[in-house]
Every structure is written in structure tokens, then in C-alpha cells.
Amino acid sequence: GLGRERWSDSALQYNAFNRSKIHLSPMVTLVDQEFTLCSWVNKMLAGEGKVWAFFGTDSYPVFHISDDLKHVKVHNASVKLFGQPEVLLNKWYHTCITWDGASSESKLYLNGELVGAGITSRDAKAPADSELFLNWCPYSNGIFFGGELFKLQFYKSVLSVDQISTLYNQGICSDVDQLYKDLMTLPWEYFILHEKYRFNVQLVRVKCARHQSAWNFLYQESFLGREIDEKIVTEMQMRWELLEEFHGHQIDEKLIKHLAQHHDL
């Protein structure tokens, strides 16, 4: 039915005792000349140094990021915070880390705002045998994240400030991230499928204020105040590949109007 819950609307909740290695295809280049990693994060345990994502080798961290944002490195160079960003327990926040190889600059964002930056060496390059782990870092001496991740995604380019701000401002339940699907290296669905049967991970539904579906593109500010016309129908048709829950439905003005009436636009 319209607006039904989707499996990808669940967060991954990790216990504080086990690491999760993410197996990557040899065809996937996670970090090349530039990248962005974004995720919604829920810090559920007090303390520092609880790394929720690590990529690299035992001797070279391509990046790692802790849930309090106080321990962040890119290409073995620390990201310096501009102040003391406030990360509250049991409260979702949105964070992104970017790296631009051309400028050797890394940037850290919290809830759409730039909160830190760093400079890496000019010849920084990810080792070929780098591995990706969630919930753990080889330098953390047995300390695990033990919290929740939602819509963790990698991008092959540096997202702009406006794009990162949009990801946060549209809210945790928005599908606005799909606007950047062509830039994605690994989408959230990959992590859900990879982790959903792992014994140390639980799928936990994210609470939203309204029924969610891929059609919540219509909640974007760019649509507010606009009449549903041929142009909007065309725009939605361009996103048809993203709207898997509506397979078999013809996208036309009638369907768009029906969705608008049932989603309190």
C-alpha cells in the first residue's frame, strides 16, 4: 500500500562487544581522489573514542570517526575541531566527513554546520588492502561504538555545504539523499543488507513524524507552494528508478495528486 514501512527505514543498532567488517567488492573504490561519508548517528554509551566507522589498515587509518567527534582522522592526519561540538546521548545527529585530494583538505560537519577541518599530505593514498569496519577501530584497544547508525552512505565526490545542509535540514526520515544517488559509492541499502543478519546488530525502526515513502521528495521546500503540474510529474518520473515500492504503478498526474492528498502536503 501507499506509504508502507520499508525495510531500509530501520537503523542498525550495534552492541558494544563486537566489530563488524564490511566486505567490499574489488570493483568498489571507497576512497580515491576525493570522498564524502555521511550518516545519522545515535550515541548511546558515555565516554570518548568510540569509533563507529574505520577504513584503512592496522598501520594506516584512511579515516576513522568517533561518536563524540573528538577523534577523527583522514589519511592519518587529525581533523581539528573549531570548538566543542555538543553530542548528546540517545539523540540523533547528522555528520559528514569529506576529503578533497586536490587541496589535501578534510572537513567535518555536524548537523549541517562545519565544525572541524584538517590537512593531509599531498601524496595521501588509500592502501590497496584497506578494510572497512563499523563499530570498531584497530587502535581503540577493545572499545566499541555500541550505538545506532542510519543512512550511512559513501559518495565519490566532495558534497557541497548546501548539499550537506540539505541532508540534515530535510530530516532523518527524508529521502532527499536519493537526489545524490549518482554520486554514491555505497548506499545505505548495501549496509542494511550486509548487516541485517549479523548477531551483534539489531534492526530498529526509526520513529518519524509522518508515514514515510520514497515519495517524500514531495515534502521538500522546492515543492512547497507549487501546483501539481506537468513539470512536477516529469520531475517525479526522472526519479522513478528510486521509487521501488511503486513498481507496477504508472506515474502520472492522477497518482501524484493522490499522493499529495494522502500525505498532507
Order of alpha helices (4+ residues) and beta strands (2+ residues): beta-beta-beta-beta-beta-beta-beta-beta-beta-beta-beta-beta-beta-alpha-beta-alpha-beta-alpha-alpha
